[in-house]
Amino acid sequence: MANAVRKAVIPAAGLGTRFLPATKAQPKEMLPVVDKPAIQYVVEEAVRAGIEDILIITGRGKRSLEDHFDRSIELEVALEQAGKHEQLNEVRGLADLADIHYVRQGEARGLGHAVSVARKHVGDEPFVVMLGDDIMDERSTVLEDMIDVFERTGHSVVAFKAFPLEEMSSYGCADPEPTDDERLVRLRGIVEKPRPEEAPSNLAVMGRYLFTSDIFDAIDRTKPGVGGEIQLTDAIAILLSEQPVYGYVFDEGRFDIGKKIDYLRATVELALDREDLGPEFRAYLAEMVRRRGIV
């Protein structure tokens, strides 16, 4: 049976200031993790979950995102003439991953506003929102599991991961109600970046959402917050006051590459998992630890 969810929206209009100066002249989504830009991991995750149609929300200076998933005839000819058929197949495959579309956000008014830009493209269908800062290990089934929850319940689903309470001021935080499924909670509320002592739980919003089209009306009714931004968390709070919204809880496989330490961790762990790089890289790391006396 075909997925009930066919479309994904990837907001990619941010400036990437945490990675300056590397992001001064290139989008943060194009920063390489091993040998692929970060956004390619996100697109490939969507495709593995059965997503056929992807809309990337861009801004000024993001043209390289479009170029990456487009054909490059000159490069393909050069690779073919050089007999580099493996690389040729990889390059050609990028254009065939999915139906990829682009629209500009226009002005930076928060994640909620970025999602609202997708309204015409999404229409009345359920859809996934995937943040480009969050990449998942290819063995992760979080997105597939969220789609399964939607197909069983017919309601929106938000991904959550447990964090220490002292870190909750950096995330949206769930007020959860348990269900019969230990990985599934029903949301009673959701709070954007609460102080640790005010956090209703230790469950933090991660960068994967599955919405019904009702989220667009909720965003329309969301009042701008600090800096005039429309927070997606506030829109979710409106939505769950009117209909069930579920939280899917997972515990591993996610890298927040918007943080430098997680970017480095992703590079190391994903490289170690590679058959072509892992053995040699593992030997190098072991030797480095021995040489530097790291315990």
N, C-alpha and C positions, 0 to 999 in steps of 0.2 A: 504494500500500500504506500502511495506517495505521501510525503510529509504534509501535514496540515500547515506547516510553516515553510514558506518558500523564499522569503525575503530577509535580508539583513541590512542594517544601517550601521556604518562605521564613521563616527565623528572624527575628523582629522583636520580641524581648522586651527588647533592651538599653536602657540608660538614656540613651545618647547624651551622656555627660558632656563629651565634647570640644567640643560645641557649646552648652554652657551660656553665657548664660542662655536662649538661643533655645529649648532643648529642656526647659526647666523645666515648661512647661505644654502642650507638644505633642510627639508622638513625632518622633524624628529622621527616621524614614522618611517623614514628612509635610512635611519641609522642601522648599520649591519649588525646582525647577531649571528656570529660565525660567518656564513657567506650568503645570507638572505636578509633583505631589509625587514624590519620588525613587522610592517603591515602585511607582508606576504604570509607570515605565520598565522595572522588573524584571518586572512582570506582563506587560506588552506584549511583552517579549523572549521570555518563556515561550510566549505565544500564537503568536508568529511561528514558533517552533520546533515547533509542533504539539501543545503541551501543552494538555490539556482540563480538568484537575482540579488546583487549587492549594490547598494548605493553608498558612495563615499562622500561625506560632507567635507568640503575643502574650503580653503581661503586663499588669500594672496600668497604667492611664492610656493604653491604646492603642485605646480605643473609636473614635476618629476614623478609624482604618484601616478598620474595618467600615463606618462611615458613608460613607466615600468611595466604596466599591464597591457601595453599596446604592442603591436608588431614593430620590429626594427629590421627592415629588409636589408639595409646595408650590413648590419651585424650578422644577420643570418647568412648572407652570401659569403662574408669573410670566414665565418666558422665552417661553412660547407666546403669552401675551397681549401681550407687548412686541414680538412678531415677530422675536425673536432665535433663528431656527431653526438656525443653525450651532451656537451654544452649546447649544441644546436637544438636538441630535443627539449632541454630545460627552458631555453629562451622562448621557443615556439609555444611551449605548454602554458606559459604565463597568460597568453592572450585567450586561452581556451578554458581557463579555470572555471569561469562563470560569466554570466552577463553582468558586467560591471559598468555602473553609471556614476556620474559625478554631478554635484550641485554645490554652489558656493553658499556659505552661511551669510556672507555679506558683512556682518559685524559681530564681534565677540560678545555675546550676551548670555553666556552660560550654556551648560550641557542641555538643559531643558529646551532652550531656544534652538540649539543645534538639531535636536531630535525633531522639533516641530517643522523644520525645513523639509523633512522627508514626507510630509503629509500627502502631497499630491502624488508622489511616487508610490507610496505604500497603499493608499486608498483605504478600503475597509478590511484589509487582510491583517491577520496577526503577523508580527515581525520580531526579529531579534535585533537588539542593540549591542554592539561589541566595541569596547573601547580599545583604541589602538595602542595604548600604553600597557595593556595587559595581554601577555601572550601565554598560551597554555602548552604544556608538554603534549606532544602528538598522541600519547597514550591516554590522555584525559578524555573522559566521556561527559564532562559537565554539560556541554551544549546539547548533546544528544539526550541526556537525562532530563534536562529542562523541557525539551520539546516533548518528551514522553509525558511529563507531568501535565503540560498544557493539553495534550491530546486526551488525557484522562479526566481533567478537571474543567477545561474550557476557559481557564482564567490565567491572568498574567502571573509570571514567575520571575523572581529576582534572585541572583546568586549571592550567597553569603559565605564568609569564612570567619572562624573564631580568631580573635586577636586579644592580647592583654588589654585590660580596661584602660591602662594609662595611654594606650595608643588610639583610643576610640575618637579622640578629638580631631583625628585626621580623616574620618570616614563617616558615611551615613550609617546609622545604627538601627538594628531591628528591635522592635518590641514583639517578641514571638510567642505564639501559642502552639504547643506541641500537637502533633497528629500521630496517627498510628505508624507512620513511616518516620524512622529516626532521622532521615536526611531531609525531611520535609516539615516546614512549619507554616502556620497561617499567620499573617501579619496583623497585629492589632494596631500597630503604629510604626512610624519610621522617623528618626530624628537626624538632622544633618549636623555632624561634627559636635556631639555633645561633650561637655566636660566629663571626665572619668566618673565623678561622683554622681552624675545625673544620667549616665548611660543606662538604658533599660535592659541591656544584655551585653554580651561580648561578641555579638555577631555583626560583622562589618560588611557593608555592600561591596561587592567586587564588580569587575567591569563587564558583566554579562547580564542582560535583561531580556525577557520575552514579554512583549506587550500585545494586548488586543488594541484595536484602533481607538478605543475609548481613551487611551492616554493622551491623544491630541486635544480632546476637549478639556481634560484635566490641566494640561499645560496652558491652554488658553485662559484658564481661570486662576493660574498661579501668579501671585504678585511678585514683582522683582524684589530681590534681596540686596545684600551688600554689593555695591558697585553696579547696581542695576541689572544684575544677572538673574536669570530665571533658572532656579535649581530643579533638576530632575527629581531629586528626593522629595521636594515639596509637592511636585505634581503626583508622585506616587502616593503621598499621604492623602491627597484629595481622592485619588482613584480608590484606595482601599477603604475609604469611609463610605463608599457607595457600592462596592462589590468586593468579593474575595480576591485577595492577592496572596500568593504563596511565596515562601522563601525556600530555595534549594541550598542546602548546606554541604560544602565540600571542604576537604582539608589539605589537598596537595596538588602539585602540578602547575601552579600559577606563578608567573614572574611579573612583577610590576616594574617594567623597564623604564618607567618615568623616574625611578630612583637609581642613582648611579651604582649603589651596591647590588641591587637586584639585576641591573643590566650586566654587571660583571658576573654575577652568579648564573644568570641565564646563559651567557656565553660559555662559561666553563661546563655547566651541566649538560647543555645541549651538545657541545662538542664531544664530551665524554660518551654520549649515547650514540655517536656516529660510528658506523662500522669502518669508514675510511679514515677517521681521525682519532677515534677513541683510544685504541691501544697505544699508539705513539704518544698521544697527549697525556695519557695516564702515566706512562713511564717517565715523561718529562716532569710532571707534577711531583711524582714520588722522589725523583732525583733532586728537584728543587727543595722539597721539604727536608730531605736528608742534608743537603748542602748548607742550608740556612739554619739548620738545627731547630726547625719548627716542630713543636710537640702537639 
